[in-house]
Amino acid sequence: MSPWLLFWYLIAAVTTAAVLVFMIALVREALLLGRTARRFQEQAQPVVDDLGREAARASDRAANLSPPGKARP
């Protein structure tokens, strides 16, 4: 086997190993991001529900108001 062929095999092996390491790191980061997003959603959901209830209450209240200068039916 020629030294150049051995050199290119070595380069290919190092490059393949580096790509695999980066792919593993990418998958780990994606899993971490998913867990963090799920945790954020669990913590924010009560606040979102409360805001929805308050918005519905304000909408009902605004619907019951009469325009200025007009009497309520």
C-alpha positions in Angstrom: 0.0 0.0 0.0 1.4 3.4 -1.0 1.9 6.1 1.7 -0.4 8.4 0.0 -3.3 5.9 0.1 -2.7 5.4 3.8 -2.6 9.1 4.3 -6.0 9.6 2.6 -7.5 6.7 4.5 -6.4 8.3 7.7 -7.9 11.7 6.7 -11.1 9.9 5.8 -11.2 8.1 9.2 -10.6 11.3 11.1 -13.2 13.2 9.1 -15.7 10.5 9.6 -15.1 10.4 13.4 -15.4 14.2 13.6 -18.7 14.2 11.7 -20.0 11.4 14.0 -19.0 13.4 17.1 -20.8 16.5 15.8 -23.9 14.5 14.9 -24.0 13.0 18.4 -23.6 16.5 19.9 -26.4 17.8 17.7 -28.8 15.1 18.7 -28.0 15.7 22.4 -28.6 19.4 22.0 -31.9 18.7 20.2 -33.1 16.5 23.0 -32.1 19.1 25.6 -33.9 21.8 23.7 -37.1 19.5 23.5 -36.9 18.9 27.3 -36.5 22.6 28.0 -39.4 23.6 25.7 -41.6 21.0 27.4 -40.7 22.3 30.9 -41.3 25.9 29.8 -44.7 24.9 28.4 -45.6 23.2 31.7 -44.6 26.3 33.7 -46.2 28.8 31.4 -49.5 27.0 30.8 -51.2 28.2 34.0 -50.4 31.8 33.2 -51.7 31.4 29.6 -54.9 29.8 30.9 -55.4 32.7 33.4 -54.8 35.2 30.6 -57.4 33.5 28.5 -60.0 33.6 31.3 -59.3 37.3 32.0 -59.6 38.1 28.2 -62.9 36.3 28.0 -64.1 38.1 31.1 -63.0 41.4 29.7 -64.7 40.7 26.4 -68.0 39.8 28.2 -67.8 42.9 30.3 -67.2 45.1 27.2 -70.1 43.5 25.4 -72.4 44.4 28.3 -71.3 48.1 28.3 -73.6 50.5 26.5 -72.2 53.1 24.1 -72.0 56.7 25.5 -75.3 58.6 25.2 -77.5 55.5 24.7 -79.5 53.7 27.3 -79.2 50.0 27.9 -82.1 47.9 26.7 
